């Protein structure tokens, strides 16, 4: 460059060279940044897989104990997940129901049936035969002294210890807490009209405003309060829910606040009872080890009567995540009945889009 006599030409060459360097540096910078982003994403996916593997291996252990400690929930989970199977069984055993088969009075003796089922599950645990959320939900709940009795389907292992018909057991359980199973059905004519109204909205024959007017016109003072509440739920959904399906994936938070809110808030809000989404542990007292957080709850200032878990539709076939939420609902409700001395609570598992 020093042999060039024309300053303008020299300046242009320097400028072109500097621009080339800047372009190359910029290109290298963005290339390096993209590589770092991909590496971070791969590391995150690896950590999630490792976490899932740890949860699978510790599914039995992590449900076993509510031993009170003063450490944080993270420390508590770490200490629980790192113990051996024998140590886990030592923690579980004192909390199981006493199993005395001779004391079983009749086929509806639920406590004895649960105790026998617990003993079977406990004795069958080995390092090569652990419990998983995918296939052993009833077993895991039983280890927490919770018997889940399905309406039409139960794990075959449970049938061996429950000799009575499941329908009779469900009826007996409801009667034991003074819960009346109502045989009344929603009026057919009103249901038919609602279906026609919704179809007219979808076909563009009826506006949402006119549809709401038709729903309100069906309500009168002599109507069953439950039917009125359900009609108001339909009204709320017509007003708020989007008319067209969303093409892009709907995340869990959007499912909750955009799609379920119109139904659940109208259904459960009454006087001092409120439905709300929550991000808080339901039991903060030092004597309770339950630190998980439900997606939603129904409560007043004194107690909680229901809990809600939500999953988007793309997780509908993920049995591990769905059953983990069902397990959490069972544990939340058992803790609530004990803490607030309730006869019963209810749970909602919503898988929606």
Buried (B, 14 or more C-beta within 10 A) or exposed (E): EEEEEEEEEBEEEEEEEEEEEEEEEEEEEEEEEEEEEEEEEEEEEEEEEEEEEBBBBBBBBBBBBBEEEEEEEEEBBEEBBEBEBEEBBEBBEEBBBEBEEEEBEEBBBBEBBBBBBBBBBBEEBEEEEBBBBBEBBBBBBBBBBBBBBEEEEBBEBBEEBBEBEBEEBBBBBEEEEEEEEEEEEEEEEBEEBBEEBBEBBEEEEBEEEEBBEBBEEBEEEEEEEEBBBBBBBBBBBBEBBEEEEEEEEBEBEBBBEBBBBBBBBBBBBEEEEBBEBBEEEBBEEEEBBBBBEBBBBBBEEEEBBBBBBBBBEEBEEBBBBBBBBBBBBBBBBBBBBEBEEBEBBEBBBBBBE
